[in-house]
Amino acid sequence: MIKKLIHASAARSLPLRVLTSQSWSLSQRVGILIILSLVLLFSAVSAVAQDQPTIAKDSVQVTAFTLSSYKGNFKIFSWVPRTQFRVNGPIPSGSQLYVEFTVPGTGAWVKFDCKTNEVQKGYWWETECGGRDGIPENKGITYTGPVNFTIKMRNELMGGDVTLFTGKMKVAKVHSNETGPDYVNHFVYYVDHDWNLPIGYMFLEPDDVAEWNKPKLAFAVWARGEMNGSFEPHLFHGGKEVGKMFYNGEEVGKPSCGTDEIQNNPTHITEPHGQFIWTRMKCDFSSVRAWNKTADSNDTMFGRLYLLSENPGDYEIKILYKGHLVRSIKFAVDADGKITDNGIATSNKLGNNRVIVPVQVLGDSDGQWNRAAWKTEAFYGNPLTGFTAPP
């Protein structure tokens, strides 16, 4: 084996005699043993790492749960944290997920367990914890500013306590919609999620019947503020809008953004109202499919089904809201109909099969927001390597 390893890497530059163990010097033998040991060690570490649970980064959501009192005083509001996240298995028997929060300058603040279930490799577990359900109200604070947190997993059956995710959030406050002298200190607390707006996700979704034999094109995008209408996505390829079908002159199977994957909103009504809500919407193009591996024809009574596999290249999604252009997303498709991986999600270990894409935020429907937040605050202080938001 050692001979083959040396032959593959050095046969062209070294005389043949060095390939025989009898001619190796002591230092050469030691060097080869060290290299072989390192290779075996790294292989073992890699195998162990693949069998460890990981956090799907885009699933981590931390919000502020506003309490209607502070240390028994109902004239002052306070807050405690609430978390939601997804863990990719395996989660061994006896494991317990938990979260710790610390406040700069004061140290440890709260620590609470999250509902945990044993999960095999290849599956995931989603949990939500904190808020009033898991934290005593006497732990509520009025502090605003940066707060550090860590998601961990302990196992007293097998021993061990591992850190799965470390982050930092920025907490702010705004007054409730109540008025009068008794409500002066009724502040509603929230976590600033402006960093989400320029980050989008492209992916394929299985068909309800044909499953992965005819998956549809989908994406997820963030918006800030209370929505008083729907996002209307339009798909362009080669400068022309594609993926439309009609029946009796009317479009059928319109693309939609009708599913809210996540909504981070305050627990109380605020004044001004509706400005401190961040929503991630899942959108899909039901008339656009990656490929068709079924026996069904691509020609339907509404027109020909648009297949990405037949039309590789560059694409752009333009989104209208109340008749105004509010988002632009660019991505590419390969000859197989798959979304081209730009490497951002992979290199940043996103933890799922989505492709991260930059989103150009246009217009003023999101109100005032911090356009530079993604640089330092993305994924709670874990900004994306290789990502640049469009101007």
LUMZA-664399 format. One record per residue (C-alpha): residue number from 1; chain; z, x, y. Coordinates in nm, 3 decimals, padded with zeros to 5 digits. Each point is the difference from the previous one (the first is absolute). Example, Ala and Ser with C-alpha at 12.3 -4.5 7.8 and 13.67 -1.06 7.14 Angstrom:
REM LUMZA-664399
REC   num   chaine         Z         X         Y
REC     1        A    00.780    01.230   -00.450
REC     2        A   -00.066    00.137    00.344
//
This chain:
REM LUMZA-664399
REC   num   chaine         Z         X         Y
REC     1        A    00.000    00.000    00.000
REC     2        A    00.089    00.275    00.241
REC     3        A   -00.322    00.173   -00.081
REC     4        A   -00.200   -00.309    00.079
REC     5        A    00.184   -00.049    00.330
REC     6        A   -00.073    00.355    00.112
REC     7        A   -00.357   -00.015   -00.126
REC     8        A   -00.072   -00.313    00.204
REC     9        A    00.122    00.148    00.325
REC    10        A   -00.061    00.371   -00.022
REC    11        A   -00.258    00.094   -00.263
REC    12        A   -00.267    00.075    00.256
REC    13        A    00.208    00.246    00.201
REC    14        A    00.205    00.173   -00.268
REC    15        A   -00.113    00.218   -00.292
REC    16        A    00.006   -00.169   -00.338
REC    17        A    00.280    00.225   -00.120
REC    18        A    00.255   -00.175    00.225
REC    19        A   -00.046   -00.312   -00.207
REC    20        A    00.174    00.158   -00.296
REC    21        A    00.377   -00.024   -00.007
REC    22        A    00.028    00.357   -00.132
REC    23        A   -00.135    00.140    00.328
REC    24        A    00.222   -00.203    00.236
REC    25        A    00.264    00.186    00.196
REC    26        A    00.357   -00.127    00.013
REC    27        A   -00.044   -00.118    00.356
REC    28        A   -00.316   -00.193   -00.093
REC    29        A    00.177   -00.171   -00.288
REC    30        A    00.293   -00.097    00.222
REC    31        A   -00.237   -00.132    00.266
REC    32        A   -00.187   -00.215   -00.249
REC    33        A    00.325   -00.140   -00.139
REC    34        A    00.116   -00.087    00.353
REC    35        A   -00.327   -00.177    00.079
REC    36        A    00.010   -00.194   -00.326
REC    37        A    00.362   -00.099    00.060
REC    38        A   -00.084   -00.127    00.349
REC    39        A   -00.293   -00.204   -00.130
REC    40        A    00.221   -00.162   -00.264
REC    41        A    00.276   -00.061    00.256
REC    42        A   -00.232   -00.167    00.250
REC    43        A   -00.154   -00.211   -00.275
REC    44        A    00.346   -00.117   -00.106
REC    45        A    00.101   -00.074    00.359
REC    46        A   -00.322   -00.196    00.053
REC    47        A    00.059   -00.205   -00.315
REC    48        A    00.358   -00.076    00.102
REC    49        A   -00.111   -00.095    00.352
REC    50        A   -00.250   -00.250   -00.143
REC    51        A    00.284   -00.167   -00.190
REC    52        A    00.217   -00.044    00.308
REC    53        A    00.008   -00.321    00.205
REC    54        A   -00.172    00.008    00.338
REC    55        A    00.004   -00.219    00.309
REC    56        A   -00.318   -00.177    00.114
REC    57        A    00.021    00.115    00.361
REC    58        A   -00.182   -00.295    00.154
REC    59        A    00.246   -00.238   -00.170
REC    60        A    00.305    00.141    00.181
REC    61        A    00.109   -00.242    00.273
REC    62        A    00.324    00.032    00.192
REC    63        A    00.108   -00.264    00.249
REC    64        A    00.307   -00.082    00.207
REC    65        A    00.193   -00.310   -00.102
REC    66        A    00.175   -00.138    00.309
REC    67        A    00.352   -00.134   -00.056
REC    68        A    00.142   -00.272    00.222
REC    69        A    00.320    00.191    00.068
REC    70        A    00.141    00.348    00.050
REC    71        A    00.339    00.074   -00.156
REC    72        A    00.093   -00.368    00.020
REC    73        A   -00.123   -00.047    00.358
REC    74        A   -00.269   -00.269    00.004
REC    75        A   -00.098    00.078    00.358
REC    76        A   -00.155    00.326   -00.120
REC    77        A   -00.276    00.038   -00.257
REC    78        A   -00.023    00.300   -00.235
REC    79        A   -00.230    00.107   -00.282
REC    80        A   -00.022    00.146   -00.350
REC    81        A   -00.308    00.137   -00.184
REC    82        A   -00.214   -00.180   -00.254
REC    83        A   -00.247    00.178   -00.228
REC    84        A   -00.289   -00.083   -00.228
REC    85        A   -00.196    00.244   -00.216
REC    86        A   -00.191    00.045   -00.325
REC    87        A    00.074    00.262   -00.264
REC    88        A   -00.270    00.123   -00.239
REC    89        A    00.141    00.040   -00.352
REC    90        A    00.142    00.127   -00.212
REC    91        A    00.347   -00.124    00.094
REC    92        A    00.226    00.096   -00.293
REC    93        A    00.269   -00.220   -00.147
REC    94        A    00.326    00.023    00.193
REC    95        A   -00.166    00.088    00.331
REC    96        A    00.129   -00.138    00.329
REC    97        A   -00.199    00.008    00.325
REC    98        A    00.194    00.024    00.323
REC    99        A   -00.049    00.079    00.368
REC   100        A    00.211    00.203    00.243
REC   101        A   -00.014   -00.020    00.380
REC   102        A    00.138    00.250    00.249
REC   103        A    00.023   -00.020    00.378
REC   104        A   -00.059    00.326    00.192
REC   105        A    00.323    00.132    00.143
REC   106        A    00.227   -00.223   -00.210
REC   107        A   -00.111    00.081   -00.356
REC   108        A   -00.003   -00.235   -00.300
REC   109        A   -00.010   -00.369    00.089
REC   110        A   -00.088   -00.235   -00.287
REC   111        A   -00.095    00.038   -00.366
REC   112        A   -00.105   -00.285   -00.228
REC   113        A   -00.156   -00.060   -00.340
REC   114        A   -00.335   -00.168   -00.060
REC   115        A   -00.088   -00.219   -00.297
REC   116        A   -00.145    00.230   -00.264
REC   117        A   -00.180   -00.061   -00.328
REC   118        A   -00.117    00.231   -00.277
REC   119        A   -00.375    00.056    00.039
REC   120        A   -00.243    00.195   -00.216
REC   121        A   -00.252    00.251    00.127
REC   122        A   -00.311   -00.171    00.136
REC   123        A    00.199   -00.292    00.142
REC   124        A    00.194   -00.046    00.324
REC   125        A    00.314   -00.172    00.124
REC   126        A    00.039   -00.157    00.344
REC   127        A    00.342   -00.062    00.150
REC   128        A    00.156   -00.122    00.323
REC   129        A    00.355    00.074    00.105
REC   130        A    00.237    00.028    00.292
REC   131        A    00.043   -00.246    00.285
REC   132        A    00.277   -00.253   -00.026
REC   133        A   -00.029   -00.014   -00.381
REC   134        A    00.104    00.356   -00.069
REC   135        A    00.189    00.120    00.308
REC   136        A    00.332   -00.132    00.137
REC   137        A   -00.027   -00.136    00.356
REC   138        A    00.272    00.237    00.119
REC   139        A   -00.255    00.279   -00.053
REC   140        A   -00.221   -00.138    00.276
REC   141        A   -00.068    00.230    00.297
REC   142        A   -00.149   -00.033    00.349
REC   143        A   -00.158    00.347    00.001
REC   144        A   -00.372    00.038    00.075
REC   145        A   -00.212    00.310   -00.054
REC   146        A   -00.102    00.210   -00.300
REC   147        A    00.166   -00.074   -00.335
REC   148        A   -00.048    00.207   -00.316
REC   149        A   -00.017   -00.147   -00.349
REC   150        A   -00.049    00.116   -00.357
REC   151        A   -00.110   -00.194   -00.309
REC   152        A    00.165    00.138   -00.313
REC   153        A    00.041   -00.074   -00.368
REC   154        A    00.303    00.087   -00.209
REC   155        A    00.049   -00.028   -00.375
REC   156        A    00.349    00.020   -00.142
REC   157        A   -00.126   -00.045   -00.357
REC   158        A   -00.218    00.309    00.004
REC   159        A    00.152    00.176    00.297
REC   160        A   -00.178    00.090    00.321
REC   161        A   -00.058   -00.123    00.352
REC   162        A   -00.347    00.047    00.152
REC   163        A   -00.142   -00.057    00.348
REC   164        A   -00.322   -00.205   -00.003
REC   165        A   -00.070   -00.038    00.372
REC   166        A    00.143    00.126    00.328
REC   167        A   -00.085   -00.161    00.332
REC   168        A    00.093   -00.068    00.360
REC   169        A   -00.041   -00.325    00.192
REC   170        A    00.024   -00.084    00.369
REC   171        A    00.219   -00.300    00.082
REC   172        A   -00.027   -00.189    00.330
REC   173        A    00.132   -00.327    00.137
REC   174        A   -00.117   -00.294    00.211
REC   175        A    00.193   -00.298    00.134
REC   176        A    00.010   -00.325   -00.194
REC   177        A   -00.145   -00.317    00.150
REC   178        A    00.352   -00.126    00.079
REC   179        A    00.116   -00.026    00.361
REC   180        A    00.340   -00.021    00.164
REC   181        A    00.306    00.222    00.048
REC   182        A    00.110   -00.022   -00.363
REC   183        A   -00.331    00.144   -00.120
REC   184        A   -00.034    00.307    00.219
REC   185        A    00.053    00.230   -00.298
REC   186        A   -00.208   -00.195   -00.248
REC   187        A   -00.257    00.270   -00.071
REC   188        A   -00.242   -00.025   -00.289
REC   189        A   -00.067    00.329   -00.178
REC   190        A   -00.328    00.114   -00.149
REC   191        A   -00.167    00.309   -00.147
REC   192        A   -00.305    00.122    00.189
REC   193        A   -00.306   -00.004   -00.229
REC   194        A   -00.275    00.085    00.249
REC   195        A   -00.099    00.296   -00.218
REC   196        A   -00.155   -00.243   -00.248
REC   197        A   -00.274   -00.139    00.225
REC   198        A   -00.265    00.276   -00.037
REC   199        A    00.055    00.034   -00.378
REC   200        A   -00.207   -00.218   -00.232
REC   201        A   -00.059   -00.024   -00.374
REC   202        A   -00.325   -00.054   -00.192
REC   203        A    00.002   -00.104   -00.366
REC   204        A   -00.163   -00.212   -00.268
REC   205        A    00.158   -00.309   -00.155
REC   206        A   -00.076   -00.149   -00.343
REC   207        A   -00.183   -00.331   -00.016
REC   208        A    00.210   -00.298   -00.111
REC   209        A   -00.218   -00.047   -00.310
REC   210        A   -00.219    00.308   -00.050
REC   211        A    00.283    00.232    00.105
REC   212        A   -00.124    00.361    00.039
REC   213        A   -00.348   -00.088   -00.123
REC   214        A   -00.071   -00.145    00.344
REC   215        A    00.266    00.113    00.251
REC   216        A   -00.013   -00.105    00.364
REC   217        A    00.035    00.210    00.311
REC   218        A    00.337   -00.023    00.175
REC   219        A    00.200    00.173    00.271
REC   220        A    00.334   -00.022    00.181
REC   221        A    00.059    00.035    00.372
REC   222        A    00.296   -00.026    00.237
REC   223        A    00.045   -00.208    00.314
REC   224        A    00.282   -00.025    00.252
REC   225        A    00.126   -00.323    00.152
REC   226        A    00.005   -00.365   -00.098
REC   227        A   -00.338   -00.110   -00.133
REC   228        A   -00.143   -00.321    00.146
REC   229        A   -00.322    00.016   -00.196
REC   230        A   -00.171    00.189   -00.281
REC   231        A   -00.162    00.340   -00.023
REC   232        A   -00.371   -00.041   -00.081
REC   233        A   -00.147    00.303   -00.182
REC   234        A   -00.373    00.083    00.000
REC   235        A   -00.163    00.268   -00.217
REC   236        A   -00.282    00.224    00.126
REC   237        A   -00.228    00.242   -00.186
REC   238        A   -00.284    00.188    00.165
REC   239        A    00.068   -00.183    00.327
REC   240        A   -00.047   -00.346   -00.157
REC   241        A    00.259   -00.256   -00.104
REC   242        A    00.003   -00.045   -00.379
REC   243        A    00.177   -00.200   -00.269
REC   244        A   -00.067   -00.350    00.131
REC   245        A   -00.090   -00.309   -00.204
REC   246        A   -00.108   -00.344    00.122
REC   247        A   -00.032   -00.354   -00.127
REC   248        A   -00.187   -00.263    00.200
REC   249        A    00.008    00.226    00.302
REC   250        A    00.376    00.064   -00.013
REC   251        A    00.168    00.322   -00.105
REC   252        A    00.197   -00.022   -00.324
REC   253        A    00.255    00.244   -00.139
REC   254        A    00.094    00.124    00.344
REC   255        A    00.206    00.321    00.005
REC   256        A    00.359   -00.060    00.099
REC   257        A    00.329    00.166    00.087
REC   258        A    00.212   -00.284   -00.128
REC   259        A    00.270    00.189   -00.188
REC   260        A    00.295    00.172    00.167
REC   261        A    00.103    00.295   -00.215
REC   262        A    00.286    00.096    00.228
REC   263        A    00.156   -00.149    00.312
REC   264        A    00.261    00.197    00.188
REC   265        A    00.151   -00.240    00.249
REC   266        A    00.343   -00.034    00.162
REC   267        A    00.254   -00.239   -00.150
REC   268        A    00.056   -00.185    00.330
REC   269        A   -00.232   -00.142    00.265
REC   270        A   -00.047    00.247    00.285
REC   271        A   -00.090   -00.014    00.365
REC   272        A   -00.279    00.089    00.054
REC   273        A   -00.098   -00.191   -00.312
REC   274        A   -00.226    00.129   -00.278
REC   275        A   -00.057    00.355    00.122
REC   276        A    00.209    00.178   -00.263
REC   277        A   -00.177   -00.112   -00.316
REC   278        A   -00.212    00.235   -00.213
REC   279        A   -00.216   -00.156   -00.274
REC   280        A   -00.213    00.162   -00.268
REC   281        A   -00.276   -00.237   -00.107
REC   282        A   -00.205    00.023   -00.318
REC   283        A   -00.363   -00.090    00.056
REC   284        A   -00.289   -00.037   -00.244
REC   285        A   -00.372   -00.060   -00.017
REC   286        A   -00.050   -00.249   -00.284
REC   287        A   -00.380    00.036    00.023
REC   288        A    00.007    00.380   -00.020
REC   289        A    00.054    00.158   -00.341
REC   290        A    00.021    00.364   -00.100
REC   291        A   -00.215   -00.057   -00.309
REC   292        A   -00.090   -00.269   -00.252
REC   293        A    00.050    00.094   -00.365
REC   294        A   -00.002   -00.359   -00.121
REC   295        A   -00.290   -00.194   -00.147
REC   296        A   -00.013   -00.216    00.314
REC   297        A   -00.300    00.032    00.227
REC   298        A    00.044    00.140    00.350
REC   299        A   -00.219   -00.284    00.128
REC   300        A    00.204   -00.311    00.074
REC   301        A   -00.067   -00.338    00.157
REC   302        A    00.141    00.143    00.322
REC   303        A   -00.214    00.313   -00.001
REC   304        A    00.017    00.342   -00.157
REC   305        A    00.342    00.153   -00.060
REC   306        A    00.041    00.316    00.207
REC   307        A    00.087    00.300   -00.218
REC   308        A    00.135    00.326    00.140
REC   309        A   -00.144    00.184   -00.302
REC   310        A   -00.349   -00.101    00.117
REC   311        A    00.070    00.099    00.359
REC   312        A    00.195    00.329    00.020
REC   313        A    00.062    00.173    00.330
REC   314        A    00.198   -00.050    00.320
REC   315        A    00.159   -00.331    00.093
REC   316        A    00.189   -00.147    00.293
REC   317        A    00.232   -00.299    00.014
REC   318        A    00.023   -00.172    00.338
REC   319        A    00.277   -00.253    00.052
REC   320        A   -00.005   -00.281    00.255
REC   321        A    00.309   -00.181    00.124
REC   322        A   -00.050   -00.304    00.222
REC   323        A   -00.356    00.111    00.064
REC   324        A    00.091    00.356    00.104
REC   325        A   -00.053    00.327   -00.189
REC   326        A    00.345    00.135   -00.093
REC   327        A   -00.055    00.244   -00.290
REC   328        A   -00.261    00.237   -00.141
REC   329        A    00.032    00.170   -00.340
REC   330        A   -00.252    00.247   -00.142
REC   331        A   -00.025    00.102   -00.366
REC   332        A   -00.256    00.110   -00.257
REC   333        A   -00.110   -00.112   -00.345
REC   334        A   -00.145    00.215   -00.279
REC   335        A   -00.288   -00.077   -00.237
REC   336        A    00.237   -00.164   -00.251
REC   337        A    00.128   -00.247    00.257
REC   338        A    00.335    00.173    00.034
REC   339        A    00.165    00.059    00.338
REC   340        A   -00.036    00.367    00.083
REC   341        A    00.337    00.171   -00.004
REC   342        A    00.047    00.197    00.324
REC   343        A    00.295    00.180   -00.156
REC   344        A    00.264   -00.124    00.245
REC   345        A    00.183   -00.231   -00.241
REC   346        A   -00.023    00.253   -00.282
REC   347        A    00.121    00.301    00.197
REC   348        A    00.289   -00.199    00.148
REC   349        A    00.098   -00.145   -00.341
REC   350        A   -00.023   -00.360    00.115
REC   351        A    00.090   -00.122   -00.347
REC   352        A   -00.271   -00.261   -00.064
REC   353        A   -00.377   -00.036   -00.032
REC   354        A   -00.074   -00.083    00.362
REC   355        A   -00.206    00.216    00.235
REC   356        A    00.154    00.059    00.342
REC   357        A   -00.246   -00.047    00.287
REC   358        A    00.041    00.041    00.378
REC   359        A   -00.007   -00.329    00.192
REC   360        A   -00.129   -00.019    00.355
REC   361        A    00.220   -00.245    00.191
REC   362        A   -00.200   -00.175    00.273
REC   363        A    00.082   -00.251    00.271
REC   364        A    00.346   -00.114    00.108
REC   365        A    00.097   -00.256   -00.263
REC   366        A    00.280    00.228   -00.127
REC   367        A    00.157    00.032    00.344
REC   368        A    00.143    00.332    00.111
REC   369        A    00.059    00.241   -00.286
REC   370        A    00.052    00.370   -00.054
REC   371        A   -00.341    00.141   -00.093
REC   372        A    00.148    00.342   -00.084
REC   373        A    00.271   -00.126   -00.238
REC   374        A   -00.207    00.080   -00.313
REC   375        A    00.018    00.372    00.079
REC   376        A    00.374    00.030   -00.066
REC   377        A    00.136   -00.336   -00.120
REC   378        A   -00.250   -00.102   -00.270
REC   379        A    00.165   -00.095   -00.330
REC   380        A    00.341    00.044    00.161
REC   381        A   -00.033    00.358    00.115
REC   382        A   -00.245    00.105   -00.273
REC   383        A   -00.329    00.011    00.195
REC   384        A   -00.327    00.022   -00.189
REC   385        A   -00.163    00.339   -00.053
REC   386        A   -00.371   -00.008    00.079
REC   387        A    00.015   -00.333    00.187
REC   388        A   -00.119   -00.050    00.357
REC   389        A    00.008   -00.337    00.172
REC   390        A   -00.318   -00.106    00.185
REC   391        A    00.021   -00.007    00.381
//
